[in-house]
Amino acid sequence: MAQIIKGETGDWEIVIGMEVHAQVIANSKLFSGAATDFGGAPNSQVSLVDAAMPGMLPVLNEHCVEQAVRTGLGLNSQINLYSLFERKNYFYPDLPQGYQISQFLHPIVGKGEVEIDLPDGSVKTIGITRLHLEQDAGKSVHDQHPTKSYVDLNRSGCALMEIVSEPDIRGADEACAYLAKLRMILQYLETCNGNMDEGSMRADVNLSLRRVGVQTLGTRCEIKNVNSIKAVQMAIDYESRRQLEILEAGGSIKQETRLWDPTKGETRSMRSKEEAHDYRYFPDPDLLPVELKSEWVEQIKQTLPELPDQKKHRFMNSYNLSAYDASVLIAERTRAEYFESVAKGRDAKLAANWVLNELLAALNKEYKAINESPVSAENLGQMIDRITDNTISGKIAKDVFAEMYANGGTPDQIIESKGLKQVTDTGAIEKIVDEVLAENPDNVAAYKSGKDKLFGSFVGQVMKKSQGKANPALVNDLLKKKLDS
């Protein structure tokens, strides 16, 4: 589903590769014991190592290595048993060492792939080039003083996984689907929380244009630190139009790093794009190579959870759900678990309908996640049981659900206290049916003369007289017998 841009001189294809920085879930930093909690007071979580004090030596955090391996396995990637940390040299106020400890020639994770689901229902595989571990830089703060900038080193030294894709992405839809799927996988694996608004997951978008049918890649520009899926969509739309105007006018694209300005809705030049040699990579002399045992990697593999694509296909096969419904239900691990609790031993399609159409709609209005739901999976399941055993109708169930969502309580308590039990007494329903037919002799005559569409009007009147409590199936049966006799 390549995104083609039509220009005056012909059609152009968007080519994108992405570098996603994902902060590792760990209690301490990559090379120090300092805490990694988000939101601490500035410079309150900084060790002497993080501040680059003289004589301080880094010590590798084994848990961060395990998290990287776990992520690599979840991305169907090759795990390199030998990897090496190197120094990436550049100077910036929030990088106290004057270099970043990263990996370049020998990353911990090699080639892999991610399957993405596109809006048109198709599936595409995006190649992963590598995943490497590196320490994060600090944060420069420019809005606290009119003439000064401040530096917060709380983030300095936190473990990052940089996940680099192949240039397989063709347009904004694919980029957003890739980022969403990657975020989902990391959350399932519990290796990164994926909170883009907190900066624990950020994307660099490398974008170029080329003529449709041309195989060689165009000159790319890198859009740095885009921090939401919506921003990725907007940045790609803007940058592709910007490059198109230059190329259509006969100009050439300058390889550079650009920033996304969400206020103005545009990218702007930051600096000319560096190449690897500009960073003067060399092995970090303070750190030994990382040598893993294949048995250890296999042990980690055995602990992997069921991943999103596996869960989606199981939901489709075991519960007979559509690809779309299954995709929405597995979008969050907690959502999938909630659905399975509701569906256990029940009509899975009915359970899916209530979770997708009623519960998620109510939660989305209040910007709540499924783990904040005021309706427990147990109570929603009990309510579905009452529909199945004809205690309440589907229509009454909506009232029960609304009461549960707003004020709590179990379905049985609400049904009992509000007198919502469905009337299944044939005699009582027949009495109401007779009343409705007696009150509408003209419509009865019209129905019998061939106006079949009036049947729905009779059903509606019976349900109204019963305050919605009459069993709809019985109402239909009784009306049909009496009107057809």
PEQUIPE-V265664 format. One record per backbone hydrogen bond with DSSP energy under -0.5 kcal/mol. CO is the residue of the C=O (numbers start at 1). NH is the residue of the N-H. Records with the same first field share a line. If there is no record, write none. Layout:
# PEQUIPE-V265664
CO->NH / NH
This chain:
# PEQUIPE-V265664
2->4
3->14
4->6
5->7 / 12
7->10
10->7
11->212
12->5
13->210
15->208
16->169
17->206
18->20 / 165
19->21 / 204
20->22 / 163
21->23 / 202
22->161
24->26
27->36
30->61
31->59
34->29
37->40
41->44
47->51
48->53
49->52
53->56
60->62
61->64 / 65
62->66
63->67
64->68
65->69
66->70
67->71
68->72
69->73
70->74
71->75
72->77
73->76
75->113
78->80 / 110
79->81
81->292
83->290
85->284
86->88 / 102
87->89 / 282
88->90 / 100
90->92
92->95
94->96 / 138
95->98
98->90
100->88 / 102
101->135
102->86
106->84
108->80
109->131
111->78
112->128
114->116 / 126
116->118 / 124
118->121
122->118
124->116 / 126
126->114
127->129 / 166
128->112
130->164
131->109
132->162
134->160
136->157
139->152
140->142
141->150
150->141
151->153
152->139
153->156
155->158
157->30
158->136
159->24
160->134 / 162
161->22 / 163
162->132 / 164
163->20 / 165
164->129 / 130
166->168
169->16
170->3
171->175
172->176
173->177
174->178
175->179
176->180
177->181
178->182
179->183
180->184
181->185
182->186
183->187
184->188
185->189
186->190 / 191 / 192
191->25
194->196
195->198 / 200
196->199
200->23
202->21
203->205 / 226
204->19 / 206
205->207 / 223
206->17
207->221
208->15
210->13
211->214
220->256
221->207 / 223
222->224 / 258
223->205
224->260
225->227
226->203
228->232
229->233
230->234
231->235
232->236
233->237
234->238
235->239
236->240
237->241
238->242
239->243
240->244
241->245
242->246
243->247
244->248
245->249
246->251
247->250
253->255
255->273
256->222
257->270 / 271
258->224
259->261 / 268
260->262
261->265 / 266
266->261
268->259
271->257
275->278 / 279
276->279 / 281
277->280
279->89
282->87
284->287
289->291
290->83 / 292
293->296 / 297
294->298
295->299
296->300
297->301
298->302
299->303
300->303
301->304
307->311
308->312
309->313
310->314
311->315
312->316
313->317
314->318 / 319
315->319 / 321
322->326
323->327
324->328
325->329
326->330
328->331
332->336
333->337
334->338
335->339
336->340
337->341
338->342
339->343
340->344
343->346
346->348
347->351
348->352
349->353
350->354
351->355
352->356
353->357 / 358
354->358 / 359
355->360
358->362
359->363
360->364
361->365
362->366
363->366 / 368
364->367
369->372
370->373
374->376
376->380
377->381
378->382
379->383
380->384
381->385
382->386
383->387
384->388
385->389
386->391 / 392
387->390
391->422
393->397
394->398
395->398 / 399
396->399 / 400
397->401
398->402
399->403
400->404
401->405
402->406
403->407 / 408
404->408
410->414
411->415
412->416
413->417
414->418
415->420
416->419
422->424
423->471
424->426
425->429
426->430
427->431
428->432
429->433
430->434
431->435
432->436
433->437
434->438
435->439
436->440
437->440
438->441
440->444
441->445
442->446
443->447
444->448
445->449
446->451
447->450
450->452
451->454
452->455
453->456
454->457 / 458
455->459
456->460
457->461
458->462
459->463
460->464
461->465
462->466
463->468
464->467
466->469
469->423
471->475
472->476
473->477
474->478
475->479
476->480
477->481
478->482
479->483
480->484
481->485
